[in-house]
Amino acid sequence: MNKIYDLIVIGAGPAGIMASISAAKDKKKVLLLEKMPQIALKLKATGGGKCNLTNTLSKDDFIAKFGKSGRFIKDALESFTRDDLLEFFASIGVETIARDGFRIFPINHSSTIILDSLLNELIRLEVEVKTAIKIEEIKKSENIFNIKSENEEFKSKNLVLATGGLGYPTLGATGDGYTFASSLGHIITKTHPAMMPLFTKEKNFASCKADTIAKAILKVNIPKYKNLKLVGDLIFTKEGLRGPVILDFAREITPILASYDEVPLLINFLKGKNEEDIFQHIKNEISKNPTNTILQNLETLLASSVAKEILNICQIDENLRFKQIEGVKREKLVKTLAWTPFTIIGHDGFKQAMITRGGVSLKEIDSKTMQSKIVSGLYFCGELVDIDGPCGGYNLQWSFSSGYLAGKLRN
């Protein structure tokens, strides 16, 4: 009961584990607390269990992907770079590879080796790990943090909160870190689910589930958000849209949905071809094959199932030749091919959200140390803070880098 740790870390995800390792390497006495029966359950599920650790972008390009928050993450990324992360994993027996030249995975594409190696490193560094510990209250008095669970009380000179966000509640996310941070005087910015599929009003593309649209261009069709645009691979679902570009765009859409009942999107399936390009393409197809139907013309641009649905939207018989289609409908077809309208009407909430947008306000955290500006000895890292990046290893690199920096301790 009288034992006082140098550091207690709450939350055994990637950020919390790295904070524990970082402090233990500096000979600190560390206790890592996790409320789930096992450590890093969400990490195990990352990337479908393949664990996309980071990516090959330069530091500046990597930072740019975080938008306005990019400046804040700079110090953490410089204290523990991508190369540092890869060297660290190599040192604990995890070899990595970037088969596509961009995303970096463990060489066997399995998160299990990541978990096993991290656990072995915690053991080697004599970090005390306690699982199935539900924290009920955190207070600080006389420069010591008092952490009460249902059955025990722990004391520490320093505290790292690394509890993650609200995504995947089945893997332990409840938002208790926000409660702890708030009780210690911190502001929590509004939270939204991010990185998940989106539901659309239009269900007619459900028949196109087998077709992936490469390099689709998405933009929000609301004047206030006209600059929101993204390019990437898109997949149709029974309820709407998914795929890498949707997972990334969801970060922007969910806050807008909180203010609007619906969010109109325009999607270009044709790698940026405009109306003039499309019309010229169809004319060229007609000159090559004058008897081809409009569907056959469009099949040179799109998967057949997608082409049929666009013709349905325009109320055009797929068996007609282009010149047989009345002028107004031809014009609508070309416009719809250039920018197909969709209406986002919802999502599954935090149930399937891989990350959380929002969190502990960055204004109250020192980016050079990850220490609270309000409570000395209190540190934050990972998804708990108001930072989120796109798909592709950005969020895991941030978790590891911010965890490493938080674990260096300044008290």
C-alpha positions in Angstrom: 0.0 0.0 0.0 2.9 2.4 0.7 4.7 1.7 -2.6 5.2 4.8 -4.7 6.0 4.3 -8.4 8.0 6.7 -10.5 5.3 6.3 -13.1 1.9 4.7 -13.5 0.5 4.4 -17.0 -3.2 3.8 -17.4 -4.1 2.1 -20.7 -2.1 -0.7 -22.2 -2.5 0.1 -25.9 0.4 1.0 -28.2 0.8 4.5 -26.6 0.7 3.3 -23.0 3.0 0.3 -23.7 5.6 2.6 -25.4 5.4 5.1 -22.5 6.0 2.3 -20.0 9.0 1.0 -22.0 10.4 4.5 -22.5 10.3 5.2 -18.8 11.6 1.8 -17.8 14.6 2.2 -20.1 15.4 5.3 -18.0 15.4 3.1 -14.9 12.1 4.3 -13.7 9.9 2.1 -11.5 6.7 1.6 -13.7 3.3 0.2 -13.2 1.1 -0.4 -16.3 -2.7 -0.7 -15.6 -5.2 -2.1 -18.1 -8.9 -2.6 -17.5 -9.3 -5.4 -20.0 -8.1 -9.0 -19.3 -5.3 -8.6 -21.9 -3.1 -5.8 -23.1 -3.4 -4.1 -26.5 -6.6 -5.8 -27.7 -7.4 -3.0 -30.1 -3.8 -3.1 -31.5 -4.4 -6.8 -32.2 -7.4 -5.9 -34.3 -5.7 -3.1 -36.2 -5.7 -3.3 -40.0 -7.7 -6.6 -39.9 -5.0 -8.1 -37.6 -2.2 -7.2 -39.9 -1.0 -4.1 -37.9 0.0 -1.3 -40.3 2.7 0.2 -38.0 3.7 3.3 -39.9 4.5 4.3 -43.5 7.3 5.5 -45.7 6.4 9.2 -46.1 8.9 11.9 -45.3 8.4 13.6 -41.9 7.1 16.8 -43.5 4.6 14.9 -45.7 3.5 12.7 -42.8 2.9 15.8 -40.6 0.9 17.5 -43.4 -1.6 14.6 -43.4 -2.7 15.6 -39.9 -3.9 19.1 -41.1 -4.1 21.8 -38.4 -2.8 19.4 -35.7 0.4 18.7 -37.7 2.4 21.3 -35.8 1.6 19.7 -32.5 2.9 16.2 -33.4 6.3 17.5 -34.8 8.1 17.2 -31.5 6.9 13.7 -30.8 7.8 12.5 -34.3 11.3 14.0 -34.0 11.9 12.4 -30.6 10.9 9.0 -31.9 11.0 8.9 -35.7 9.8 6.2 -38.0 13.3 4.8 -38.3 13.5 4.8 -34.5 10.2 2.8 -34.4 11.5 0.3 -37.0 14.8 -0.1 -35.2 13.0 -0.6 -31.9 10.8 -3.4 -33.3 13.9 -5.0 -35.0 15.6 -5.0 -31.6 12.7 -6.9 -30.0 12.6 -9.4 -32.9 10.0 -7.9 -35.3 11.2 -7.5 -38.8 9.1 -5.1 -41.0 8.4 -4.7 -44.7 6.6 -2.2 -47.0 5.5 -4.4 -49.9 3.5 -1.7 -51.6 6.3 0.9 -51.0 4.1 2.8 -48.6 2.5 1.0 -45.7 4.9 -0.8 -43.3 3.8 -4.0 -41.6 5.5 -6.8 -39.6 7.0 -9.1 -42.2 4.5 -11.9 -41.5 1.5 -9.4 -41.6 0.4 -10.5 -38.1 -0.3 -8.4 -35.0 0.3 -11.4 -32.8 4.1 -11.1 -33.1 3.9 -7.4 -32.2 1.9 -8.2 -29.1 4.2 -11.0 -28.0 7.3 -9.0 -28.6 6.0 -5.9 -26.7 5.0 -8.1 -23.8 8.4 -9.7 -23.7 10.0 -6.3 -23.6 7.8 -5.2 -20.8 8.8 -8.3 -18.8 12.5 -7.8 -19.7 12.4 -4.2 -18.4 10.6 -5.3 -15.3 7.5 -3.1 -15.9 4.8 -4.3 -13.6 1.7 -5.0 -15.6 -1.8 -5.4 -14.0 -4.8 -6.3 -16.2 -8.5 -6.3 -15.3 -8.0 -3.2 -13.2 -11.0 -0.8 -13.4 -10.0 2.7 -12.2 -12.6 4.5 -10.2 -10.9 7.7 -9.2 -7.7 9.7 -9.7 -6.6 12.5 -7.3 -3.3 14.3 -6.7 -2.2 15.5 -3.3 1.2 16.5 -2.0 2.8 15.8 -5.5 1.6 12.2 -5.5 -1.1 10.7 -7.7 -3.6 8.5 -5.9 -5.3 6.0 -8.2 -8.2 4.0 -6.8 -9.6 0.9 -8.4 -12.4 -1.3 -7.1 -10.1 -3.3 -4.8 -6.7 -1.5 -4.7 -5.1 1.9 -4.4 -1.9 2.8 -6.3 0.5 5.8 -5.8 2.9 7.4 -8.2 5.0 10.6 -8.7 3.9 10.7 -12.4 0.9 9.6 -14.4 0.4 8.9 -18.1 -3.1 8.7 -19.4 -3.2 6.5 -22.5 -6.7 5.1 -22.4 -7.5 5.7 -26.1 -10.8 7.0 -27.5 -14.3 5.7 -27.9 -13.9 3.4 -31.0 -14.6 -0.3 -30.7 -16.3 -0.5 -27.3 -16.2 -4.3 -27.5 -12.4 -4.0 -27.2 -12.7 -1.9 -24.0 -13.2 1.7 -25.2 -15.5 3.6 -22.8 -14.1 7.1 -22.8 -13.0 6.8 -19.1 -9.8 8.7 -20.0 -11.8 11.7 -20.8 -13.5 11.5 -17.4 -10.1 11.2 -15.7 -8.6 14.1 -17.7 -11.7 16.3 -17.0 -11.6 15.5 -13.3 -8.0 16.7 -13.3 -9.0 20.1 -14.8 -8.7 19.4 -18.6 -11.0 20.5 -21.4 -12.3 17.7 -23.7 -13.1 18.8 -27.2 -16.2 17.4 -28.9 -15.7 13.8 -29.9 -16.9 12.2 -33.1 -16.4 8.6 -34.5 -14.0 8.4 -37.4 -12.6 5.9 -39.9 -15.6 3.8 -40.5 -18.1 3.0 -43.3 -20.9 5.6 -44.1 -24.5 5.0 -44.8 -26.1 6.7 -47.9 -29.7 7.5 -48.8 -29.0 5.9 -52.2 -29.2 2.1 -52.0 -29.1 1.3 -55.8 -25.4 0.8 -55.9 -25.6 -2.2 -53.5 -25.5 -4.4 -56.6 -22.0 -3.2 -57.3 -20.5 -4.6 -54.1 -18.0 -6.7 -56.1 -16.5 -3.7 -57.8 -13.8 -1.4 -56.3 -13.5 2.0 -57.8 -9.8 3.0 -57.9 -8.8 6.6 -57.3 -12.4 7.9 -56.9 -12.6 11.6 -56.1 -15.0 12.7 -53.4 -16.1 16.2 -52.5 -18.7 17.7 -50.1 -21.5 19.5 -52.0 -22.1 22.2 -49.4 -20.6 25.7 -50.1 -19.2 26.0 -46.6 -17.2 22.8 -47.0 -16.4 23.1 -50.7 -12.7 22.6 -50.1 -13.2 19.2 -48.5 -12.0 16.7 -51.2 -10.2 13.4 -51.1 -9.0 10.7 -53.6 -8.8 7.0 -53.0 -10.3 3.5 -53.5 -14.0 3.2 -52.9 -16.2 0.1 -52.3 -20.0 -0.1 -52.4 -22.0 -1.8 -49.6 -25.6 -2.7 -49.0 -26.0 0.3 -46.7 -23.7 2.8 -48.5 -20.0 3.2 -49.0 -16.7 2.1 -47.6 -13.1 1.5 -48.7 -9.9 3.5 -47.8 -11.2 6.8 -49.2 -14.4 6.6 -47.2 -12.6 5.6 -44.0 -10.5 8.7 -44.3 -13.3 11.0 -45.4 -15.4 9.9 -42.5 -13.1 12.0 -40.3 -14.4 15.1 -42.0 -18.0 13.9 -42.5 -19.0 12.9 -39.0 -18.6 16.3 -37.5 -20.6 17.8 -40.4 -23.4 15.2 -39.8 -23.6 16.4 -36.2 -24.8 19.7 -37.6 -26.7 18.6 -40.7 -29.2 15.8 -41.1 -27.7 14.9 -44.4 -24.3 15.5 -46.2 -24.5 15.6 -50.0 -21.4 14.2 -51.7 -20.3 14.3 -55.4 -18.2 11.4 -56.5 -16.1 11.1 -59.7 -15.5 7.4 -60.5 -13.4 8.2 -63.6 -10.0 9.3 -62.2 -10.9 13.0 -62.6 -12.3 13.0 -66.2 -14.5 16.0 -66.7 -17.6 16.4 -68.8 -15.7 17.3 -71.9 -13.3 14.3 -71.5 -16.3 12.0 -71.0 -18.2 13.2 -74.0 -15.1 12.9 -76.2 -14.4 9.4 -74.9 -18.0 8.3 -75.8 -17.6 9.9 -79.3 -14.4 8.0 -79.9 -16.1 4.8 -78.8 -18.9 5.4 -81.2 -16.5 6.1 -84.1 -14.8 2.8 -83.4 -18.0 0.8 -82.9 -21.0 2.7 -84.3 -23.5 -0.1 -83.4 -22.5 -0.4 -79.8 -25.1 0.4 -77.1 -24.6 3.1 -74.6 -23.9 0.4 -72.0 -21.2 -1.0 -74.1 -19.7 2.5 -74.5 -19.7 3.1 -70.7 -18.2 -0.3 -70.0 -15.0 1.0 -71.5 -15.0 3.5 -68.6 -16.7 1.7 -65.7 -17.5 -1.7 -64.4 -20.7 -2.9 -66.0 -22.7 -3.0 -62.8 -21.8 0.7 -62.0 -22.5 1.8 -65.6 -26.0 0.2 -65.4 -26.8 2.0 -62.1 -25.7 5.4 -63.6 -28.0 4.7 -66.6 -30.8 3.9 -64.2 -30.3 7.2 -62.4 -30.6 9.0 -65.7 -33.6 6.9 -66.7 -31.8 5.7 -69.9 -32.4 2.3 -71.6 -29.1 0.6 -71.6 -29.9 -1.0 -75.0 -30.1 2.4 -76.8 -27.3 3.8 -78.8 -26.0 7.2 -77.7 -27.5 9.1 -80.6 -30.9 7.6 -79.8 -30.9 9.2 -76.4 -32.8 12.5 -76.2 -30.5 15.5 -75.7 -31.6 16.4 -72.1 -30.9 12.9 -70.9 -27.5 12.7 -72.8 -26.5 15.9 -71.0 -27.6 14.5 -67.6 -25.7 11.3 -68.3 -22.4 13.1 -69.0 -22.9 15.3 -65.9 -23.7 12.3 -63.7 -20.7 10.4 -65.0 -18.5 13.4 -64.1 -20.0 13.8 -60.6 -22.4 11.2 -59.3 -24.5 12.5 -56.4 -24.7 10.6 -53.1 -26.3 11.6 -49.7 -24.6 10.6 -46.5 -27.3 10.0 -43.9 -25.5 8.3 -41.0 -23.0 5.7 -39.7 -22.7 3.1 -37.0 -21.4 5.5 -34.4 -18.4 4.4 -32.3 -19.4 0.7 -32.7 -17.1 0.4 -35.8 -15.1 3.5 -35.6 -11.4 2.7 -35.7 -10.4 6.1 -34.2 -11.9 9.1 -32.4 -11.9 12.7 -33.6 -11.6 15.0 -30.7 -10.2 14.5 -27.1 -8.1 16.3 -24.6 -7.5 19.8 -25.8 -4.0 20.4 -27.3 -3.9 23.9 -25.9 -3.5 22.3 -22.4 -0.6 20.0 -23.3 3.1 20.8 -23.9 3.9 19.3 -27.3 7.6 19.1 -26.4 7.0 16.8 -23.4 3.3 15.7 -23.6 3.0 17.0 -20.1 -0.1 18.8 -18.9 0.1 22.5 -18.6 -2.3 22.4 -15.7 -1.1 19.5 -13.6 2.6 18.8 -13.2 3.6 15.1 -13.6 0.5 14.4 -15.7 1.1 13.2 -19.3 -1.1 12.3 -22.2 -0.5 10.3 -25.4 -2.1 8.5 -28.3 -5.7 8.7 -29.3 -6.9 10.2 -26.0 -5.7 13.7 -27.2 -7.4 15.8 -29.9 -5.4 14.3 -32.8 -6.4 11.9 -35.5 -4.8 11.0 -38.8 -5.9 9.1 -41.9 -5.5 5.4 -42.7 -2.1 4.1 -43.5 -0.1 3.8 -40.2 -0.4 7.5 -39.2 -2.3 6.9 -36.0 -0.1 4.0 -34.7 3.1 6.0 -35.4 1.6 8.9 -33.5 0.7 6.6 -30.6 4.2 5.1 -30.4 5.9 8.5 -30.8 3.7 10.3 -28.3 4.0 7.4 -25.8 7.8 7.4 -26.1 7.9 11.2 -25.5 5.5 11.1 -22.5 7.5 8.3 -20.9 10.7 10.4 -20.9 9.2 12.3 -17.8 10.3 15.7 -16.8 9.6 15.4 -13.0 
